[in-house]
Amino acid sequence: MGIAAVPSATRAQQPATIGLLSSATMAEWAQVAVRKGLGDQGFVEGRNLAIVARSAEGQLDRLPALAADLVGHKVAVLFAAGGPVPTRAAKAATTTIPIVFAYGGDPVADGLVASLSRPGGNVTGATFIGISLTAKRLQLLHEIAPQATDLAILVNPNGTLAESQVTDAQAAMSAMGLRLHVLKAVSDAEIDAAFAAMEQDKIGGVLVSTDPTFGFKFRDKLIGLAAHYRIPTIYDSRDFAEAGGLIIYGSNLADTWRQAGRYVGRILKGEKPADLPIVQATRYETIVNLKTAKALGLAIPQRVLLDADETIE
């Protein structure tokens, strides 16, 4: 758009253009949250802001071309969401356009930034790492299925968060005197096999670990298999509960996306991404899907319901 070349007398009337690059179509709550963050900084789509959105629709190999397309639109900022892969694609496409991410993971381990406090380069953003919540999720799962002596954690063995979550899960289960089964899956067939193994081993409940692959590629499959095998399952984000998952405990994702939107607005005002430390989640929520609980024949304990931030009927 060449905003810098617009004469100063009319520059205020020229809308800023940002690009949205995502692994899949952004959920309505995420779109609303990003726009709220932009609005906090005085940017409103259709007034002084234009948004060009590109989604890979789950086909991650499309992301490099989509990132290049957005760079070709001469966007002022790239917003990347849906795991670390969109941000990697954006980084490969440009070293000069600022990039802001929002996702659940460790951006240092994923190679997106140099450090959380001083990201460096042209990338910053907001994240919900979520590994420290593993013990709390297993405690909730045990409360929902108190008769179970064996619980499982499902991890993506290629994920940067897998090892830490397994370590935390082992410590939590040992403290509760329960047995932990670690199941690894990264493909459709492996996920099918994992749930079949859980049925055979009479697993009383499973924690689907925090991993972008599970959230964006296999969400519906995981929920469907949990229903098919009637295994109480806890997840990390509201998307799972809204799609039929039994219970989630995790970061308030709307707050994370709003913080990322605020960063986009601040950069549009002239701040540099290298000077904006990574925002880490501080707000958490529990959501229970009562319709799913009923289908599974589960009576959710009153204490869990009282502590829940939201229930889905």
Stockholm file with secondary structure:
# STOCKHOLM 1.0

chainA/1-313         MGIAAVPSATRAQQPATIGLLSSATMAEWAQVAVRKGLGDQGFVEGRNLAIVARSAEGQLDRLPALAADLVGHKVAVLFAAGGPVPTRAAKAATTTIPIVFAYGGDPVADGLVASLSRPGGNVTGATFIGISLTAKRLQLLHEIAPQATDLAILVNPNGTLAESQVTDAQAAMSAMGLRLHVLKAVSDAEIDAAFAAMEQDKIGGVLVSTDPTFGFKFRDKLIGLAAHYRIPTIYDSRDFAEAGGLIIYGSNLADTWRQAGRYVGRILKGEKPADLPIVQATRYETIVNLKTAKALGLAIPQRVLLDADETIE
#=GR chainA/1-313 SS CCGGGSCHHHHTTSCEEEEEEESSCCCHHHHHHHHHHHHHTTCCBTTTEEEEEEECTTCGGGHHHHHHHHHHTTCSEEEEESSHHHHHHHHHHCSSSCEEEEESSCTTTTTSCSCSSCCCTTEEEEECCCGGGHHHHHHHHHHHSTTCSEEEEEECTTSTTHHHHHHHHHHHHHHHTCEEEEEECCSHHHHHHHHHHHHHTTCCEEEECCCHHHHHTSHHHHHHHHHHHTCCEEESSHHHHHTTCSEEEEECHHHHHHHHHHHHHHHHTTCCGGGSCCEECCCEEEEEEHHHHHHHTCCCCHHHHHHCSEEEC
#=GC SS_cons         CCGGGSCHHHHTTSCEEEEEEESSCCCHHHHHHHHHHHHHTTCCBTTTEEEEEEECTTCGGGHHHHHHHHHHTTCSEEEEESSHHHHHHHHHHCSSSCEEEEESSCTTTTTSCSCSSCCCTTEEEEECCCGGGHHHHHHHHHHHSTTCSEEEEEECTTSTTHHHHHHHHHHHHHHHTCEEEEEECCSHHHHHHHHHHHHHTTCCEEEECCCHHHHHTSHHHHHHHHHHHTCCEEESSHHHHHTTCSEEEEECHHHHHHHHHHHHHHHHTTCCGGGSCCEECCCEEEEEEHHHHHHHTCCCCHHHHHHCSEEEC
//
